[in-house]
Amino acid sequence: MRKIHVIGIGAGDPDQLTLQAVKALRSTDVFFVLDKGEVKSDLVQLRRDILDAHVPDGTYRVVAARDPERDRSAGGSAYSPAVGDWRSARADIYERMIAEELGEDERGAFLVWGDPALYDSTLGILEEVLERGAVAFEYDVVPGISSVSALVARHRTGLNRVARPVQITTGRRLAEGFPDGVDDVVVMLDAHQAFRQYADQDMDIYWGAYIGTPDEILASGPIAEAAPRIERLRAEARERKGWIMDTYLLRRRKPEESQASGD
């Protein structure tokens, strides 16, 4: 039976790998990588840097395939079907790579940014491949340090406050309104900077891009002051690299915090 590791590799820093992740890396024969093209070639290079740092040379091979394009123009009711089509196209690629490149007695691995359980499609895609029945394998999941954990660590703050919940959502959902009953909201996948619509509210923002990599950028402060600076930093970074991965925490101030700051 083929076996596959789904390994969380952290937000980009090779030092963020857990000992469990390193052990899984060293037991792997074949690493499967989806190439997102020349613009994002440094994402593939970061994976190779992780392998160079933790796995003896000559003990594994890398199998790469081109990541299918997703219809990013689809919105509203068309959004979920577009994502479903993209995931199925990925499943076609995964199925082929596993069937053709992984021997029956070998171990393969997918290296997942952050944690495989948080806003990542790998687990769902592997389940779709198994449901098709064309190729059989077992898989396990190695948790990783998510960009959420790395973000609050870099800003030296907590994810939640005493006796208060925290919610993790997307920019698309934040644009529909701030979640009810929550004062601390972590936002991922925000291509349109939804935080800007809250710039007149009594909030702080803790923002980071390319967290854990040499290109890391951090900014924080009252949202009215920080939002324009984040917009500028984000635009400059995207122009320079051609892509951006960022995450942020929005935190409503308590009344006593607003009074202490003079607001």
C-alpha positions as a Python dict, from the first residue, in 0.01 Angstrom:
ca = {
    (1, 'M'): (0, 0, 0),
    (2, 'R'): (129, 341, -95),
    (3, 'K'): (158, 583, 195),
    (4, 'I'): (147, 961, 187),
    (5, 'H'): (239, 1227, 441),
    (6, 'V'): (60, 1562, 435),
    (7, 'I'): (317, 1776, 615),
    (8, 'G'): (258, 2124, 752),
    (9, 'I'): (582, 2313, 689),
    (10, 'G'): (505, 2641, 862),
    (11, 'A'): (471, 2987, 716),
    (12, 'G'): (806, 2984, 534),
    (13, 'D'): (1091, 2965, 784),
    (14, 'P'): (1272, 2626, 768),
    (15, 'D'): (1325, 2653, 1145),
    (16, 'Q'): (948, 2636, 1201),
    (17, 'L'): (929, 2267, 1119),
    (18, 'T'): (840, 2041, 1410),
    (19, 'L'): (1046, 1735, 1498),
    (20, 'Q'): (750, 1525, 1379),
    (21, 'A'): (761, 1703, 1043),
    (22, 'V'): (1136, 1646, 1008),
    (23, 'K'): (1089, 1276, 1087),
    (24, 'A'): (818, 1252, 821),
    (25, 'L'): (1036, 1435, 567),
    (26, 'R'): (1320, 1191, 623),
    (27, 'S'): (1093, 891, 571),
    (28, 'T'): (969, 1018, 233),
    (29, 'D'): (1080, 883, -103),
    (30, 'V'): (889, 1120, -332),
    (31, 'F'): (785, 1482, -272),
    (32, 'F'): (500, 1610, -487),
    (33, 'V'): (510, 1981, -574),
    (34, 'L'): (267, 2194, -773),
    (35, 'D'): (446, 2471, -961),
    (36, 'K'): (248, 2797, -974),
    (37, 'G'): (461, 2941, -1253),
    (38, 'E'): (754, 3175, -1283),
    (39, 'V'): (598, 3456, -1080),
    (40, 'K'): (566, 3233, -775),
    (41, 'S'): (875, 3021, -839),
    (42, 'D'): (1019, 3130, -505),
    (43, 'L'): (745, 2927, -332),
    (44, 'V'): (887, 2613, -493),
    (45, 'Q'): (1238, 2725, -399),
    (46, 'L'): (1135, 2767, -35),
    (47, 'R'): (1018, 2406, -35),
    (48, 'R'): (1350, 2296, -184),
    (49, 'D'): (1534, 2500, 80),
    (50, 'I'): (1341, 2314, 349),
    (51, 'L'): (1439, 1979, 197),
    (52, 'D'): (1802, 2091, 169),
    (53, 'A'): (1801, 2194, 534),
    (54, 'H'): (1642, 1881, 679),
    (55, 'V'): (1675, 1581, 441),
    (56, 'P'): (2001, 1417, 331),
    (57, 'D'): (2076, 1474, -36),
    (58, 'G'): (2018, 1177, -264),
    (59, 'T'): (1758, 1010, -40),
    (60, 'Y'): (1450, 1141, -222),
    (61, 'R'): (1319, 1271, -552),
    (62, 'V'): (1090, 1562, -634),
    (63, 'V'): (802, 1531, -880),
    (64, 'A'): (658, 1863, -999),
    (65, 'A'): (350, 1947, -1201),
    (66, 'R'): (192, 2273, -1311),
    (67, 'D'): (-85, 2395, -1082),
    (68, 'P'): (-413, 2440, -1273),
    (69, 'E'): (-547, 2793, -1306),
    (70, 'R'): (-850, 2893, -1099),
    (71, 'D'): (-1121, 3127, -1225),
    (72, 'R'): (-1060, 3418, -990),
    (73, 'S'): (-1318, 3636, -1161),
    (74, 'A'): (-1603, 3417, -1036),
    (75, 'G'): (-1803, 3583, -761),
    (76, 'G'): (-2129, 3545, -576),
    (77, 'S'): (-2303, 3213, -641),
    (78, 'A'): (-2037, 3121, -900),
    (79, 'Y'): (-1753, 3128, -647),
    (80, 'S'): (-1802, 2785, -486),
    (81, 'P'): (-1851, 2601, -818),
    (82, 'A'): (-1534, 2765, -953),
    (83, 'V'): (-1338, 2648, -650),
    (84, 'G'): (-1488, 2300, -689),
    (85, 'D'): (-1378, 2282, -1052),
    (86, 'W'): (-1026, 2391, -957),
    (87, 'R'): (-1003, 2132, -680),
    (88, 'S'): (-1118, 1858, -917),
    (89, 'A'): (-852, 1965, -1169),
    (90, 'R'): (-596, 1938, -891),
    (91, 'A'): (-733, 1594, -801),
    (92, 'D'): (-666, 1481, -1160),
    (93, 'I'): (-302, 1584, -1119),
    (94, 'Y'): (-264, 1428, -774),
    (95, 'E'): (-415, 1102, -898),
    (96, 'R'): (-178, 1085, -1192),
    (97, 'M'): (132, 1168, -989),
    (98, 'I'): (53, 914, -718),
    (99, 'A'): (-31, 639, -967),
    (100, 'E'): (268, 700, -1198),
    (101, 'E'): (541, 828, -970),
    (102, 'L'): (493, 651, -637),
    (103, 'G'): (579, 282, -606),
    (104, 'E'): (356, 46, -412),
    (105, 'D'): (608, 25, -127),
    (106, 'E'): (710, 392, -128),
    (107, 'R'): (611, 694, 78),
    (108, 'G'): (512, 1022, -84),
    (109, 'A'): (453, 1363, 68),
    (110, 'F'): (279, 1691, 2),
    (111, 'L'): (436, 1993, 174),
    (112, 'V'): (162, 2229, 286),
    (113, 'W'): (219, 2593, 383),
    (114, 'G'): (123, 2657, 743),
    (115, 'D'): (-110, 2388, 876),
    (116, 'P'): (-295, 2140, 650),
    (117, 'A'): (-617, 2184, 851),
    (118, 'L'): (-644, 2564, 806),
    (119, 'Y'): (-760, 2704, 470),
    (120, 'D'): (-583, 2442, 262),
    (121, 'S'): (-738, 2208, 7),
    (122, 'T'): (-492, 1916, 14),
    (123, 'L'): (-688, 1690, 251),
    (124, 'G'): (-1015, 1737, 61),
    (125, 'I'): (-844, 1672, -272),
    (126, 'L'): (-682, 1351, -148),
    (127, 'E'): (-1021, 1231, -24),
    (128, 'E'): (-1164, 1301, -370),
    (129, 'V'): (-885, 1096, -528),
    (130, 'L'): (-956, 805, -293),
    (131, 'E'): (-1330, 823, -365),
    (132, 'R'): (-1261, 785, -737),
    (133, 'G'): (-1109, 444, -666),
    (134, 'A'): (-845, 448, -940),
    (135, 'V'): (-548, 451, -701),
    (136, 'A'): (-526, 333, -340),
    (137, 'F'): (-313, 479, -63),
    (138, 'E'): (-307, 560, 306),
    (139, 'Y'): (-222, 905, 436),
    (140, 'D'): (-146, 1081, 761),
    (141, 'V'): (-134, 1448, 856),
    (142, 'V'): (148, 1630, 1034),
    (143, 'P'): (31, 1963, 1180),
    (144, 'G'): (233, 2275, 1116),
    (145, 'I'): (275, 2630, 1242),
    (146, 'S'): (11, 2833, 1063),
    (147, 'S'): (52, 3188, 937),
    (148, 'V'): (-201, 3280, 1207),
    (149, 'S'): (25, 3154, 1485),
    (150, 'A'): (332, 3306, 1321),
    (151, 'L'): (156, 3641, 1279),
    (152, 'V'): (64, 3689, 1645),
    (153, 'A'): (404, 3561, 1755),
    (154, 'R'): (583, 3818, 1539),
    (155, 'H'): (362, 4093, 1680),
    (156, 'R'): (410, 3961, 2035),
    (157, 'T'): (39, 3948, 2106),
    (158, 'G'): (-217, 3681, 2186),
    (159, 'L'): (-471, 3543, 1945),
    (160, 'N'): (-759, 3589, 2186),
    (161, 'R'): (-829, 3780, 2507),
    (162, 'V'): (-947, 3648, 2845),
    (163, 'A'): (-1287, 3481, 2823),
    (164, 'R'): (-1340, 3608, 2468),
    (165, 'P'): (-1371, 3409, 2143),
    (166, 'V'): (-1165, 3458, 1830),
    (167, 'Q'): (-1283, 3394, 1476),
    (168, 'I'): (-1081, 3307, 1165),
    (169, 'T'): (-1244, 3413, 840),
    (170, 'T'): (-1171, 3531, 487),
    (171, 'G'): (-1157, 3874, 331),
    (172, 'R'): (-1462, 3782, 123),
    (173, 'R'): (-1667, 3718, 438),
    (174, 'L'): (-1530, 4020, 624),
    (175, 'A'): (-1646, 4241, 338),
    (176, 'E'): (-2001, 4122, 414),
    (177, 'G'): (-1978, 4252, 772),
    (178, 'F'): (-1785, 4216, 1097),
    (179, 'P'): (-1880, 3887, 1269),
    (180, 'D'): (-2135, 3917, 1549),
    (181, 'G'): (-2031, 3851, 1906),
    (182, 'V'): (-1657, 3859, 1831),
    (183, 'D'): (-1401, 4130, 1902),
    (184, 'D'): (-1091, 3951, 1766),
    (185, 'V'): (-1101, 3842, 1402),
    (186, 'V'): (-816, 3689, 1200),
    (187, 'V'): (-853, 3743, 825),
    (188, 'M'): (-692, 3533, 553),
    (189, 'L'): (-718, 3531, 174),
    (190, 'D'): (-805, 3901, 150),
    (191, 'A'): (-718, 4005, -205),
    (192, 'H'): (-927, 4323, -185),
    (193, 'Q'): (-816, 4465, 153),
    (194, 'A'): (-1154, 4446, 323),
    (195, 'F'): (-1003, 4599, 638),
    (196, 'R'): (-1031, 4940, 473),
    (197, 'Q'): (-1406, 4955, 534),
    (198, 'Y'): (-1342, 4947, 911),
    (199, 'A'): (-1087, 5230, 914),
    (200, 'D'): (-1330, 5459, 1099),
    (201, 'Q'): (-1390, 5212, 1383),
    (202, 'D'): (-1218, 5177, 1719),
    (203, 'M'): (-991, 4887, 1626),
    (204, 'D'): (-627, 4787, 1609),
    (205, 'I'): (-481, 4586, 1323),
    (206, 'Y'): (-184, 4348, 1329),
    (207, 'W'): (-79, 4273, 970),
    (208, 'G'): (193, 4064, 812),
    (209, 'A'): (293, 3954, 463),
    (210, 'Y'): (531, 3674, 354),
    (211, 'I'): (549, 3580, 722),
    (212, 'G'): (847, 3364, 810),
    (213, 'T'): (1035, 3436, 487),
    (214, 'P'): (1321, 3678, 410),
    (215, 'D'): (1060, 3911, 251),
    (216, 'E'): (852, 3939, 569),
    (217, 'I'): (673, 4271, 624),
    (218, 'L'): (492, 4368, 946),
    (219, 'A'): (271, 4662, 1040),
    (220, 'S'): (38, 4733, 1329),
    (221, 'G'): (-147, 5009, 1513),
    (222, 'P'): (-486, 5182, 1527),
    (223, 'I'): (-655, 5091, 1202),
    (224, 'A'): (-722, 5453, 1104),
    (225, 'E'): (-349, 5519, 1109),
    (226, 'A'): (-221, 5181, 992),
    (227, 'A'): (-461, 5110, 704),
    (228, 'P'): (-307, 5362, 457),
    (229, 'R'): (43, 5242, 544),
    (230, 'I'): (-58, 4877, 493),
    (231, 'E'): (-216, 4961, 158),
    (232, 'R'): (107, 5124, 45),
    (233, 'L'): (330, 4842, 172),
    (234, 'R'): (105, 4582, 16),
    (235, 'A'): (98, 4756, -323),
    (236, 'E'): (476, 4799, -326),
    (237, 'A'): (534, 4434, -230),
    (238, 'R'): (292, 4302, -490),
    (239, 'E'): (452, 4516, -758),
    (240, 'R'): (799, 4395, -657),
    (241, 'K'): (723, 4022, -632),
    (242, 'G'): (415, 3980, -849),
    (243, 'W'): (216, 3811, -572),
    (244, 'I'): (143, 3849, -202),
    (245, 'M'): (36, 3629, 88),
    (246, 'D'): (-80, 3826, 390),
    (247, 'T'): (-278, 3773, 710),
    (248, 'Y'): (-405, 4011, 974),
    (249, 'L'): (-579, 4033, 1309),
    (250, 'L'): (-848, 4296, 1366),
    (251, 'R'): (-909, 4371, 1734),
    (252, 'R'): (-1186, 4588, 1873),
    (253, 'R'): (-1068, 4800, 2163),
    (254, 'K'): (-1234, 4769, 2499),
    (255, 'P'): (-1380, 5097, 2631),
    (256, 'E'): (-1107, 5129, 2894),
    (257, 'E'): (-838, 5082, 2625),
    (258, 'S'): (-987, 5365, 2417),
    (259, 'Q'): (-995, 5597, 2718),
    (260, 'A'): (-634, 5514, 2810),
    (261, 'S'): (-517, 5597, 2458),
    (262, 'G'): (-698, 5931, 2464),
    (263, 'D'): (-955, 5840, 2193),
}
